[in-house]
Amino acid sequence: MSTPVRVATPWPVFDFGAFVAAYDRERRVRGLTWYAFADELWDQSEVLNAELGDHPLCGGAVSRLGARGETSCQYALFLLRWLGRPPEDFLRGPVVDVGDTTLPTAGPDQRLRWDLHQLHGELDAQRRDRGLTWAALGARLGCTPSRLTNLRTARIADLALVMRLTQWLGRPAAAFVHPSRG
């Protein structure tokens, strides 16, 4: 008699290629060079940027983003905000219906920011409710336990991971994205 093999649940994948194609297509429709595009992304928060004295986004870096094949969840929010689309629009595979996915609105004195501490808290609560160790949850989600536990203090995480987590939680990304002044 053979032992049954446990197969990990297939999770939707963030289609980074489709994401890049969407913002690049819209950039071209609007007739923007990569540098003008980076300026538009940055200018979404022009009042906050002036207050903070932050360095603007680099058009060269934005143009090379597609070649990298991934981005952080925080950086992606500049692009998603500009597109007016939630990250769920770019999930492929067995997507969990999480309800309204509309991202919050941010004014020129704000940026959209992921609250990774909040995401970690909800992840930890669900993990405990389901009787899972961090190692078991990591195995189910296809990542190391430390990638999950590090969210408690992280400022950035990769977008593909946080989208897998929101799907496991059955929550929209927007539940963990908030307008911020910092």
ZAVO-689339 format. One line per 2 residues: for each residue y, x, z of N, C-alpha, C, O. Coordinates in pm, whole numbers. Example, Ala and Ser with C-alpha at 12.3 -4.5 7.8 and 13.67 -1.06 7.14 Angstrom:
ZAVO-689339
-569/1319/780/-450/1230/780/-330/1320/780/-332/1424/846; -225/1285/708/-106/1367/714/3/1290/787/114/1341/804 .
This chain:
ZAVO-689339
-117/86/0/0/0/0/123/90/0/134/182/82; 216/65/-92/336/149/-101/447/93/-12/455/-27/14 .
531/184/32/646/146/114/757/98/22/789/166/-76; 817/-17/51/926/-65/-36/1044/32/-31/1079/85/74 .
1104/54/-146/1219/140/-156/1344/55/-140/1361/-46/-207; 1430/98/-50/1555/25/-26/1657/69/-130/1690/187/-139 .
1706/-24/-205/1805/5/-308/1942/-38/-257/1958/-149/-206; 2039/51/-270/2175/20/-227/2232/-94/-310/2204/-106/-429 .
2310/-178/-246/2376/-288/-315/2471/-231/-419/2550/-142/-389; 2463/-281/-542/2559/-233/-643/2697/-290/-612/2715/-411/-596 .
2793/-201/-605/2930/-243/-577/3012/-235/-704/2982/-154/-793; 3114/-317/-714/3201/-304/-830/3267/-167/-832/3286/-104/-728 .
3300/-123/-949/3360/8/-967/3503/-12/-1016/3529/-96/-1102; 3595/67/-961/3731/63/-1012/3730/134/-1146/3699/253/-1154 .
3766/61/-1253/3766/115/-1388/3897/188/-1412/3995/130/-1459; 3897/317/-1379/4018/395/-1388/4066/405/-1533/4187/404/-1558 .
3974/413/-1627/4011/418/-1769/4086/293/-1812/4184/302/-1886; 4041/177/-1768/4110/52/-1802/4247/46/-1736/4342/-6/-1795 .
4257/98/-1615/4384/104/-1543/4484/191/-1619/4598/150/-1642; 4441/310/-1659/4528/402/-1734/4567/338/-1866/4684/345/-1906 .
4471/277/-1935/4502/214/-2063/4605/103/-2046/4692/85/-2132; 4597/28/-1937/4690/-83/-1915/4832/-33/-1894/4926/-85/-1956 .
4851/68/-1808/4989/114/-1787/5040/195/-1906/5159/192/-1935; 4950/266/-1975/4994/341/-2092/5034/246/-2206/5132/269/-2276 .
4957/140/-2224/4989/40/-2327/5126/-23/-2298/5208/-37/-2388; 5148/-61/-2173/5276/-123/-2137/5391/-23/-2147/5502/-60/-2186 .
5365/101/-2113/5466/207/-2127/5510/220/-2273/5628/232/-2304; 5410/218/-2362/5440/230/-2506/5513/107/-2558/5607/119/-2637 .
5471/-11/-2515/5537/-136/-2557/5685/-131/-2519/5771/-175/-2594; 5712/-77/-2402/5852/-68/-2356/5926/53/-2415/6045/72/-2387 .
5857/133/-2495/5920/247/-2560/5960/358/-2464/6061/425/-2486; 5882/378/-2359/5916/477/-2258/5841/609/-2280/5721/608/-2305 .
5912/719/-2271/5845/849/-2265/5781/859/-2127/5809/777/-2039; 5697/959/-2107/5634/976/-1976/5740/1000/-1869/5725/954/-1755 .
5845/1072/-1904/5949/1101/-1804/6032/977/-1772/6069/953/-1657; 6060/898/-1874/6132/772/-1850/6044/675/-1770/6093/601/-1684 .
5916/677/-1798/5820/595/-1724/5818/635/-1577/5824/550/-1488; 5809/766/-1551/5811/814/-1412/5940/773/-1343/5938/737/-1225 .
6051/777/-1415/6179/735/-1357/6175/586/-1320/6223/548/-1214; 6118/503/-1408/6108/360/-1377/6020/335/-1255/6053/252/-1170 .
5909/407/-1247/5821/393/-1131/5897/427/-1004/5890/355/-904; 5970/538/-1009/6044/584/-893/6158/489/-857/6185/463/-739 .
6225/438/-959/6341/352/-936/6305/216/-877/6395/141/-836; 6177/181/-872/6138/56/-808/6183/54/-662/6205/-52/-604 .
6195/173/-603/6235/187/-462/6361/273/-452/6372/358/-364; 6456/249/-542/6572/339/-552/6655/348/-424/6702/457/-389 .
6673/239/-353/6751/242/-230/6678/325/-124/6739/410/-58; 6549/301/-107/6470/377/-9/6467/525/-45/6482/611/41 .
6448/555/-173/6442/695/-217/6571/767/-184/6569/882/-139; 6685/701/-206/6815/762/-176/6828/786/-25/6879/890/18 .
6784/690/55/6792/705/200/6704/820/250/6744/895/339; 6585/832/192/6490/933/238/6514/1069/175/6468/1171/227 .
6586/1072/63/6606/1198/-8/6476/1255/-62/6460/1376/-72; 6382/1166/-97/6252/1208/-149/6265/1270/-287/6364/1250/-358 .
6163/1345/-324/6155/1403/-458/6097/1299/-552/6001/1231/-516; 6152/1284/-672/6102/1183/-765/5964/1218/-820/5916/1330/-807 .
5903/1117/-883/5776/1138/-950/5801/1223/-1075/5906/1211/-1138; 5706/1306/-1109/5716/1393/-1225/5647/1328/-1345/5531/1290/-1338 .
5721/1317/-1455/5664/1258/-1576/5542/1333/-1625/5447/1271/-1674; 5542/1466/-1613/5426/1545/-1654/5304/1512/-1571/5194/1498/-1624 .
5323/1500/-1440/5211/1467/-1352/5158/1327/-1382/5037/1304/-1384; 5250/1233/-1406/5208/1096/-1439/5130/1095/-1570/5030/1024/-1583 .
5175/1174/-1668/5107/1177/-1798/4967/1235/-1789/4880/1200/-1868; 4943/1324/-1692/4811/1387/-1678/4716/1309/-1586/4601/1347/-1570 .
4764/1202/-1527/4684/1125/-1433/4554/1075/-1497/4449/1079/-1433; 4561/1028/-1620/4441/978/-1687/4333/1082/-1702/4215/1050/-1693 .
4371/1207/-1726/4274/1316/-1741/4203/1347/-1610/4090/1397/-1611; 4268/1319/-1499/4206/1344/-1368/4092/1247/-1340/3995/1283/-1274 .
4104/1126/-1391/3998/1027/-1371/3999/955/-1239/3910/875/-1211; 4099/982/-1157/4111/914/-1027/4251/936/-973/4327/1020/-1022 .
4283/859/-869/4410/876/-801/4398/824/-659/4301/757/-623; 4498/856/-580/4498/805/-443/4542/658/-444/4607/612/-538 .
4505/589/-341/4541/448/-330/4693/433/-319/4748/335/-369; 4760/527/-253/4905/516/-236/4977/538/-370/5068/463/-404 .
4937/638/-445/4999/668/-574/4977/552/-671/5067/515/-747; 4858/495/-668/4827/384/-758/4920/265/-737/4946/189/-830 .
4972/249/-615/5060/135/-588/5190/141/-668/5245/37/-703; 5242/261/-697/5360/271/-784/5329/206/-919/5410/130/-972 .
5213/237/-974/5171/188/-1106/5136/40/-1104/5175/-35/-1193; 5063/-1/-1003/5025/-142/-991/5148/-231/-972/5157/-339/-1031 .
5241/-185/-892/5365/-260/-870/5440/-275/-1002/5489/-383/-1034; 5450/-167/-1078/5520/-169/-1206/5451/-265/-1304/5517/-338/-1377 .
5318/-262/-1305/5243/-353/-1392/5247/-498/-1344/5230/-590/-1423; 5270/-518/-1214/5265/-651/-1157/5122/-704/-1149/5098/-824/-1165 .
5028/-613/-1125/4886/-651/-1121/4820/-594/-996/4856/-486/-950; 4722/-666/-942/4648/-615/-826/4535/-523/-872/4492/-530/-988 .
4486/-437/-784/4377/-347/-823/4248/-421/-859/4167/-368/-935; 4230/-540/-807/4109/-617/-840/4098/-645/-989/3988/-666/-1040 .
4211/-646/-1060/4208/-669/-1205/4129/-561/-1279/4089/-581/-1393; 4107/-448/-1214/4042/-336/-1280/3903/-306/-1224/3849/-198/-1248 .
3848/-399/-1150/3712/-384/-1099/3613/-429/-1206/3635/-528/-1275; 3503/-356/-1217/3396/-389/-1311/3265/-394/-1233/3243/-315/-1141 .
3179/-486/-1271/3051/-501/-1203/3049/-629/-1122/3124/-722/-1151; 2963/-635/-1021/2949/-757/-940/3066/-770/-840/3055/-731/-724 .
3176/-827/-888/3298/-839/-809/3287/-956/-711/3244/-1066/-749; 3325/-931/-587/3328/-1034/-483/3457/-1113/-499/3565/-1055/-512 .
3447/-1246/-499/3567/-1330/-504/3633/-1325/-367/3578/-1373/-268; 3752/-1266/-363/3822/-1247/-235/3944/-1338/-223/4023/-1323/-130 .
3959/-1431/-315/4073/-1522/-309/4195/-1464/-377/4183/-1389/-474; 4311/-1497/-326/4437/-1454/-385/4452/-1303/-373/4447/-1248/-263 .
4470/-1237/-486/4481/-1091/-488/4623/-1043/-515/4646/-923/-532; 4719/-1133/-519/4857/-1096/-548/4909/-996/-446/4903/-1018/-325 .
4961/-885/-497/5019/-785/-408/5150/-836/-352/5219/-915/-417; 5187/-793/-231/5315/-836/-175/5432/-785/-258/5420/-689/-334 .
5545/-850/-243/5667/-810/-311/5740/-708/-225/5749/-722/-103; 5791/-605/-291/5871/-504/-220/6006/-494/-288/6014/-497/-411 .
6110/-483/-209/6244/-469/-264/6277/-324/-296/6194/-236/-276; 6398/-299/-345/6438/-162/-380/6451/-71/-257/6462/51/-271 .
6450/-130/-138/6456/-51/-16/6317/-33/47/6306/5/164; 6212/-60/-32/6075/-54/19/5981/5/-87/6012/8/-206 .
5866/49/-39/5752/86/-123/5633/6/-74/5627/-32/43; 5540/-19/-162/5413/-75/-119/5329/40/-65/5323/147/-125 .
5265/17/50/5182/119/113/5053/56/165/5054/-54/220; 4943/127/146/4817/87/206/4823/118/356/4871/223/396 .
4774/26/437/4759/49/580/4613/87/604/4528/1/630; 4585/215/594/4447/263/605/4395/251/748/4274/236/768 .
4483/257/846/4442/236/985/4391/92/1004/4289/70/1070; 4460/-3/945/4417/-143/951/4283/-160/878/4193/-228/927 .
4270/-97/761/4145/-104/685/4030/-47/769/3922/-105/775; 4054/67/832/3951/127/918/3913/32/1031/3795/16/1062 .
4013/-31/1094/3985/-121/1205/3897/-238/1164/3802/-273/1235; 3927/-297/1051/3845/-410/1004/3707/-363/961/3607/-432/983 .
3702/-245/900/3574/-188/859/3487/-161/981/3368/-193/982; 3546/-104/1085/3472/-73/1207/3423/-202/1274/3309/-207/1321 .
3508/-303/1279/3467/-430/1342/3350/-493/1266/3254/-539/1328; 3357/-495/1133/3247/-552/1053/3121/-469/1065/3010/-523/1071 .
3138/-338/1068/3023/-248/1084/2950/-280/1215/2827/-291/1218; 3027/-294/1322/2967/-325/1452/2901/-463/1452/2790/-479/1501 .
2972/-563/1395/2917/-699/1388/2785/-703/1312/2697/-783/1344; 2770/-616/1213/2649/-614/1130/2545/-516/1184/2439/-498/1124 .
2575/-453/1298/2480/-363/1360/2453/-235/1282/2341/-185/1282; 2554/-184/1215/2538/-64/1133/2601/58/1198/2705/48/1263 .
2538/171/1180/2601/297/1218/2693/337/1103/2685/282/993; 2780/435/1130/2865/485/1022/2779/545/911/2810/530/793 .
2671/612/949/2582/672/849/2517/564/762/2508/580/640; 2473/456/824/2410/347/747/2511/280/655/2479/247/540 .
2633/260/705/2736/200/620/2771/292/504/2787/247/391; 2785/422/533/2813/517/427/2705/515/320/2736/520/201 .
2579/506/362/2469/500/266/2478/374/180/2454/380/60; 2513/263/241/2527/138/165/2641/143/64/2634/85/-44 .
2747/215/102/2866/219/18/2872/342/-72/2965/358/-150; 2773/427/-61/2766/544/-149/2868/652/-116/2926/713/-206 .
2891/675/14/2984/780/54/2938/839/188/2848/786/253; 3000/947/227/2965/1007/355/3028/928/469/3132/864/450 .
2968/932/586/3027/863/701/3168/915/733/3254/837/775; 3191/1043/714/3323/1099/748/3434/1043/658/3548/1032/702 .
3402/1007/534/3503/944/448/3546/810/506/3660/767/485; 3458/745/577/3489/616/639/3563/635/771/3665/570/796 .
3512/721/855/3575/740/986/3712/806/974/3799/782/1058; 3732/888/874/3861/955/855/3974/858/820/4091/893/832 .
3940/739/777/4043/640/743/4129/602/865/4242/555/850; 4074/623/984/4147/587/1105/4281/660/1113/4379/603/1162 .
4285/784/1067/4408/863/1075/4462/906/939/4563/975/932; 4397/866/832/4436/910/697/4566/845/651/4597/732/687 .
4640/918/571/4759/863/505/4726/827/360/4788/739/301; 4626/897/304/4583/867/167/4431/866/161/4363/925/244 .
4381/797/62/4237/792/32/4226/761/-116/4321/712/-177; 4111/788/-173/4100/759/-315/4086/608/-338/4022/536/-261 .
4147/565/-445/4154/422/-477/4015/361/-495/3989/250/-448; 3925/433/-561/3791/380/-584/3722/347/-451/3656/244/-439 .
3737/435/-353/3675/411/-223/3735/290/-154/3661/202/-108; 3868/282/-145/3926/170/-71/3895/37/-139/3883/-66/-72 .
3881/37/-270/3845/-88/-337/3700/-127/-308/3670/-245/-296; 3612/-29/-297/3474/-58/-259/3471/-117/-117/3393/-208/-88 .
3555/-64/-30/3559/-112/108/3613/-254/118/3559/-337/192; 3720/-284/42/3774/-420/47/3672/-520/-7/3663/-633/41 .
3596/-478/-107/3492/-566/-160/3382/-588/-57/3334/-700/-41; 3342/-483/13/3240/-499/117/3289/-591/228/3213/-671/282 .
3418/-579/260/3476/-666/362/3498/-809/312/3516/-901/392; 3497/-828/179/3525/-960/122/3671/-997/137/3704/-1115/151 .
3760/-897/133/3903/-918/153/3979/-865/32/3936/-768/-31; 4091/-926/-2/4172/-872/-111/4241/-744/-67/4273/-726/51 .
4264/-655/-162/4339/-532/-132/4473/-567/-69/4520/-496/21; 4534/-674/-114/4666/-715/-65/4669/-736/85/4776/-726/146 .
4556/-764/146/4551/-781/292/4581/-651/365/4616/-652/483; 4568/-538/294/4589/-408/354/4707/-332/293/4728/-214/321 .
4783/-401/209/4900/-342/143/5024/-414/193/5030/-537/192; 5123/-336/236/5243/-394/294/5367/-324/242/5364/-204/216 .
5477/-397/226/5605/-330/196/5643/-243/315/5627/-282/431; 5693/-125/286/5725/-30/392/5856/41/362/5894/58/246 .
5923/81/467/6047/158/451/6024/307/473/6120/385/479; 5900/347/485/5874/489/510/5770/545/420/5738/664/430 .
